[in-house]
Amino acid sequence: MNIIVQPYGSNWCYCRPDTTWERENKDFYVPDGIEEVLWAPVIFARVSKAGKCIGKKFISRYYDSFNFGILLYCRPENMEEKDLTAFTSCADHTSLLPSPLCEAAAIETEGNIFRVKRKGEEIFRIDAAAVKEGLENAICAASRTTSLRIGDYVALELRQTESLASKSETETAVTAELSGKTLYDIKVIF
């Protein structure tokens, strides 16, 4: 199983292995040598039918469920941002993609609000209905460069990465919810 990610504002995709998937709502212990943890909110879909070069009008046949999550990017000292993708794609437990997923039809229901809080303060908010088209475009884009397999996740970053926690803070609480239901409640611990 791969996690195929389309970075914010980009038409290209990259893959994260399933070892990056954190599905158990466990705290993230930052590896040695990391100065800062960046984050990006994502909407992701589970691929339900294998495919390659999927056309936009057929995309609804290729995913059966979705959810929201966050991707973490570990920034070591003196590493440029352009190198973060390759470095982080190897870091375990940096893809917080919660289960269970929501049925695909629920993405069109207005009022499915995804919220992320850092230390109790809201830092991101979006309605699922507003990003359906973007998610489907990301699945199409991913299928142009890689063969999608049943069980793969395709994730669309919903904004630029930004700082979530740094070494100067020993512990940062992060919570997320969808329509009032908690998706995860973790700490980033240095």
C-alpha positions as CSV (number, residue, x, y, z in Angstrom):
1,M,0.0,0.0,0.0
2,N,1.3,3.4,-0.9
3,I,0.3,6.9,0.2
4,I,0.4,9.0,-2.9
5,V,0.6,12.7,-2.1
6,Q,-0.1,15.7,-4.3
7,P,1.7,18.7,-2.6
8,Y,-0.2,22.0,-2.3
9,G,-0.3,24.0,-5.5
10,S,1.4,21.3,-7.5
11,N,0.5,19.0,-10.4
12,W,3.0,16.3,-9.5
13,C,2.8,13.6,-6.9
14,Y,5.2,11.6,-4.7
15,C,4.7,8.3,-2.7
16,R,5.2,7.6,1.0
17,P,5.5,4.0,2.1
18,D,2.9,2.5,4.5
19,T,5.6,2.7,7.3
20,T,4.8,6.4,7.5
21,W,1.1,5.7,8.2
22,E,0.1,6.4,11.8
23,R,-3.3,4.8,12.3
24,E,-3.3,4.3,16.0
25,N,-3.5,7.9,17.3
26,K,-0.1,7.6,19.1
27,D,2.1,10.5,20.1
28,F,4.9,11.4,17.6
29,Y,8.4,11.2,19.1
30,V,10.6,13.3,17.0
31,P,13.8,11.6,15.8
32,D,17.2,12.8,17.0
33,G,18.7,15.7,14.9
34,I,15.4,17.2,14.0
35,E,15.0,21.0,14.7
36,E,11.4,21.5,13.6
37,V,8.3,19.6,12.5
38,L,6.2,21.1,9.7
39,W,2.7,20.0,8.8
40,A,0.2,20.1,6.0
41,P,-3.5,19.2,6.3
42,V,-4.8,16.7,3.7
43,I,-7.9,15.1,2.4
44,F,-7.3,11.6,1.3
45,A,-9.3,8.8,-0.5
46,R,-9.0,5.1,-0.5
47,V,-8.5,3.6,-4.0
48,S,-11.2,0.9,-4.4
49,K,-10.4,-0.2,-8.0
50,A,-7.0,-0.5,-9.7
51,G,-6.4,1.9,-12.5
52,K,-4.0,3.9,-14.7
53,C,-4.6,7.2,-16.5
54,I,-8.1,7.6,-15.1
55,G,-10.3,10.1,-16.8
56,K,-12.2,12.7,-14.8
57,K,-15.6,11.5,-15.7
58,F,-14.9,8.0,-14.4
59,I,-13.1,9.0,-11.2
60,S,-16.0,8.3,-8.8
61,R,-15.6,4.6,-9.7
62,Y,-12.1,4.5,-8.3
63,Y,-12.5,5.5,-4.7
64,D,-15.0,4.5,-2.1
65,S,-14.2,6.5,1.0
66,F,-12.3,9.5,2.3
67,N,-11.1,11.3,5.4
68,F,-8.9,14.2,6.5
69,G,-5.5,13.9,8.1
70,I,-2.2,15.7,8.4
71,L,1.3,15.0,7.0
72,L,4.3,15.8,9.1
73,Y,7.6,16.9,7.7
74,C,10.7,16.6,9.9
75,R,13.3,19.4,9.3
76,P,16.8,18.6,10.4
77,E,19.3,21.3,11.0
78,N,20.5,23.1,7.8
79,M,18.2,21.2,5.4
80,E,16.6,23.2,2.6
81,E,12.9,22.9,2.2
82,K,13.2,21.4,-1.3
83,D,14.9,18.3,0.2
84,L,12.2,17.7,2.9
85,T,9.9,15.6,0.7
86,A,12.6,13.0,0.1
87,F,13.8,13.0,3.7
88,T,10.3,12.8,5.2
89,S,9.0,10.1,2.9
90,C,11.3,7.7,4.8
91,A,10.3,8.9,8.4
92,D,8.0,6.5,10.2
93,H,4.6,7.7,11.6
94,T,4.6,11.0,9.7
95,S,1.3,10.4,7.8
96,L,-1.6,10.8,10.3
97,L,-4.4,9.3,8.3
98,P,-7.1,8.2,10.7
99,S,-9.5,5.2,10.3
100,P,-12.4,4.5,9.9
101,L,-13.0,6.4,6.7
102,C,-16.2,8.2,5.6
103,E,-18.3,6.9,2.7
104,A,-17.5,8.8,-0.5
105,A,-21.0,10.2,-0.8
106,A,-20.6,12.1,2.5
107,I,-18.0,14.4,0.9
108,E,-20.8,16.3,-0.8
109,T,-22.7,16.9,2.5
110,E,-22.2,20.5,3.5
111,G,-21.3,21.0,7.1
112,N,-18.7,18.2,7.3
113,I,-16.1,20.6,8.8
114,F,-12.5,19.5,9.4
115,R,-10.7,21.4,12.2
116,V,-7.1,21.2,13.4
117,K,-6.1,22.7,16.8
118,R,-2.6,23.3,18.1
119,K,-2.4,23.7,21.9
120,G,-6.2,24.2,21.9
121,E,-6.1,27.0,19.3
122,E,-7.7,26.4,15.9
123,I,-5.1,26.6,13.1
124,F,-7.1,25.1,10.2
125,R,-10.7,24.7,9.1
126,I,-12.3,23.6,5.9
127,D,-15.6,22.1,4.6
128,A,-15.3,18.7,2.9
129,A,-17.6,19.8,0.1
130,A,-15.2,22.6,-0.9
131,V,-12.4,20.2,-1.7
132,K,-14.1,17.3,-3.5
133,E,-13.1,18.4,-6.9
134,G,-9.5,19.0,-5.8
135,L,-9.3,15.4,-4.4
136,E,-10.7,13.9,-7.6
137,N,-8.2,15.9,-9.7
138,A,-5.4,14.6,-7.4
139,I,-6.5,11.0,-8.0
140,C,-6.5,11.7,-11.8
141,A,-3.0,13.3,-11.6
142,A,-1.7,10.4,-9.5
143,S,-3.0,7.9,-12.0
144,R,-1.1,9.5,-14.8
145,T,2.3,8.8,-13.2
146,T,1.7,5.7,-11.2
147,S,-0.6,2.7,-11.3
148,L,-3.1,2.9,-8.5
149,R,-3.8,-0.3,-6.6
150,I,-6.7,-1.3,-4.4
151,G,-6.0,0.0,-0.9
152,D,-3.7,2.8,-1.9
153,Y,-4.4,6.2,-0.4
154,V,-4.3,9.4,-2.5
155,A,-3.8,12.5,-0.4
156,L,-4.2,16.2,-1.4
157,E,-2.4,18.8,0.6
158,L,-4.8,21.6,1.4
159,R,-2.3,24.3,2.1
160,Q,1.5,25.0,2.2
161,T,3.5,23.4,4.9
162,E,4.1,25.4,8.0
163,S,5.7,25.0,11.4
164,L,3.8,22.8,13.9
165,A,6.4,22.3,16.6
166,S,10.1,23.1,17.2
167,K,12.9,21.8,19.4
168,S,12.5,24.8,21.7
169,E,9.0,23.5,22.7
170,T,9.3,20.1,24.4
171,E,5.7,19.1,23.7
172,T,3.0,20.3,21.4
173,A,-0.6,19.0,21.5
174,V,-2.4,18.5,18.2
175,T,-6.0,17.6,17.8
176,A,-8.3,17.2,14.8
177,E,-12.0,16.6,14.3
178,L,-14.4,16.1,11.5
179,S,-18.0,17.3,12.2
180,G,-17.3,17.3,16.0
181,K,-15.9,13.7,16.1
182,T,-12.3,13.5,17.2
183,L,-10.0,12.0,14.5
184,Y,-6.8,12.2,16.5
185,D,-5.5,13.8,19.7
186,I,-1.7,13.5,19.9
187,K,1.4,15.2,21.2
188,V,4.5,16.0,19.1
189,I,7.4,15.3,21.6
190,F,11.0,16.3,21.2
